[in-house]
């Protein structure tokens, strides 16, 4: 077979000693079988179609790029999430219902997690310390561990604080990026709705917070959500003013309401 000189690599001299020509089973094109020499020293033998090899390498490179992009996306969700420190070791097994409403809440939350409810949203309502966040966080942990889609857990005060922090230009996020992450989350848990403090406008309403909250819940229509609040609908209406009906309407869209009653678990043992 003919020997072909190839010049220019690292100042050396490559020689390709063509030994045979075969037809590729994949693409049907002819390809050369050859030994490769560098400055007279044998290096390797090539016995595969260059075009198919290049295509496989290109596909692998694309897969690697997509994999890294997916990893960065999950990191962004993890960075934006504000997981309650005191609940990081908790789950459904550690939740101890004290009455019928809490037992019903536990049962419904498990069904929601297992996609056994027709509703796409759970809306927890009740006083502090009854397990709203505990149950919500348990779903989030399960979803994050078992699903390939990203999940986001954050309380409303922290979300508003993070968005406000983008306005100075020193944040890793922009408001648009935060909204995009919220919109695309496989599961979105928004805790402590109504607990935020924002300076009211001239009419006494939290207009900026109301506008952000509306954008958030509007972007989550038809998607898997958990919302929690310590407030009644009357108090939420008073808090968000003219925007309140639109906000509550969207939070309640295809939602299962879970009202928890009882005494604050965290005050157990105090006089």
N, C-alpha and C positions, 0 to 999 in steps of 0.2 A: 504494500500500500504506500501511497505517497506521503512524504513527510513535509509538513507545512511549518515555516518559521513564523513566530509571533513576537513582535518587538515591544520593548518599552516598559516592562514591569520591573520596578525597583532596580533599574539599570542592568537587569539580567536578560537572558534570552530564553524565551519559552519555545518549545517545539511540541507540536501536536502530531503524533504518529497515528494516522488514520488506519484502522485495521479492518473495518467493515462498515457497511451501510444497511440499516434495518428500517422497517416501517413501524411507526408508532401505533400501538393498539388503541390509544385514546383519541388522537387527533387525525391519524391516517397519513401524516407527513413522514418523509424519510428523515432519518437522523444518523449521525456518525457515531461509531464506536471507536474510541481512540485512547492512547496512552499519552499522558502529559509529562514533559520533561522540563526542568529548569536548569539551564547551564549544564545540560547533559545528564543531570541526576533525575531518576524516575520519581514522580510525585504522586500521580493518581491515575486511575482509569475511569473514563466516563462512559457509561453504558445506559444512558437514558435520553429521552427527547428533550432538547434544550427548551423548546417552546412550552411543553407541559411542565417542566421543572420550574421555569420562570413564572408560569401562571400559578402554580402551587405556592411558590415563595411570595408572590404578590398577594394571593388570597390569605396566606398566613399573616402577612404584614397588616392587611386590612383588619383581620380578626384581632390582632394584638392592639391595634389602634382603638378599635371599638371596645375591647376589654378594658383598656386603660381609661377610656372615656366613661365607661359604666362605673368603674371604681371611683373616679373623681366625682361622679354624680352621687354615689352613696356617701362619700366623704362629706360632700356639701350638705346632705340631709342630716348626717350625724353632727356636723358642726352647728347647723342652725337649730337642731333640737335642744330643748332644755329639759333634761330628764330629772325628775325629783330625786335628790340625793337620798332622802330617807326611805325611798321605795325601791332602790336599785336591786335589793335582794328579795323583793316581794313578788308574788304571783297569785294565781287563783287559789293555790293550795294554802296560802298563808292568810287569805281573807276569811274572817270569822263573822258570818252574819248574826246579828243579835235579835232580829225580828223578821216578820214575814216580808216586809218591803225590801229588806236587805237580801233575804234569800231569793226573792223574786228577781231582784236586780242582778244577783250572781248568775242565776239560771239564764236570764235573757241575754246577759253579756256573753256567756259561753256560746249560746246559740248564734248570736251575731258573729262571733269570731269564726264559727264553723259554717257560716253562710246558710244558716237554717231559718233566718228571718227574711221576709220579703222586703223589709225596710233596709235602706242603704245607710241610714244615720241613726245613731243612738244619741238621745238628749237627756243627760243626767241633771236632775234638779234636787236640791236639798241643802240643809245646813252643812257647815264645815264638820269634818271628822267622821263622816258616815260611810266613806269608802268610794266616793265618786272617782277620785283620782286613782285610787288603788286599782279599781276594776278597769278603768280606762288604760292605765299603764300596763296592766297585765295583758290586755289585747294587743297593745303596741309591741310589747316584748315578744309575744308569740308571733305576731305578724312579721316583725323584723327578723326573727330567727328562722322562720319557716318559709317565707315568701321571697321571691326574686325581686319583686317591686320594692322601691324604697318607701319607708314610713317616716312620718314627721310627728313629733310630740312637742308641744310648746304651750305655755300658758299665755293668755292674752297680754298681761302686763309686760312679759318678756318680749313678746313679738313686737309690740308697739315700741318698746325701748330699742330693739334691734333696728327697726325701720327708721326711727328717729336718728339713730347713730349713723345711718348711711348719708344723712344730709351734709355732714361735715367733710365727706370725701375720704375719711380715714378707715373705712370699714372694708372688710373682705367681700361684702355683699353690696348690691345696689337694691333699691326698692323693687325695681322691675325683676331682678333675679330672684328675690325672695318670693314675690308673687308667682313667678314661674314655677319655682320649686313647690310651693303650696298647691298650685293648680295641678301639677303632674304627680303628686304623691299617690301611691297606691292606697295608703291609709293616712288620714289626717286627724290628729287629736288636738283640739283646742280647749285647753283647760282654763277654769277660772274666768269665764266671760263676765264682765261687769266689775271685776276686782281692780281694774286699772284706774289710775288717776291721771286725768288730762285736764288742764285748765279749761273750764267751761267758756263758751262764747257769751255774747251779750245777753242771750236768752236763757243762759244757765245750762245749756246742753253741751255735751262733749262732741262737737261737730267733727273735729279731725279724727278722733277715735272711731266715731260712728261711720265715717266715710271709709276708713281702712277696713273696719269690720265688715261693712257691706261688700266691699270688693273681694274680701277673702271668702265669705260664705257664698257669694254669687259664683265664684270660680269653682266651687265644690259641688255644684248641683249635679245630682245623679251619680256621685262618687261616694266612696266609703269614708264616713266621718264619725267622730265622737265629739260632742260638745258637752261641756259641763258648766254649771253656774250655781251660785248660792242664792241667786235672786229669783223673785217671782216675775212673771211677765209684766205685771204692773210696774215693778221697780225698773225693769229693763226699758220699758216704754218711757218712764220719767227720765231715765239716764240718757237715752239716745235721741229723744225728741222726735222730729219729723221723720228721721230715718228709721225709727224703731220698728214700725210696721213692716217695712221692706226687709229689714234684717231678720226679724223673728219669723216672717213668712218663709224666707229662704232656709233658715236653720231648721224649720219644722217640715220642710219639703221631704216627703217619704221618710219621716222620722218616727222612731219608737221612743216615747217619753218614759223615762224611769224616774219616779219620785221616791227618794229615800227618806225615811223617818228614823228618829232615834236620838241617842245621846252621843256626843262627840267621843269617839274612841280614844282620842289623844288626851282627854281629860280624866280617863279612868284612874281611880285611886286618889284623885285630888279632893280635898275637903271643899 
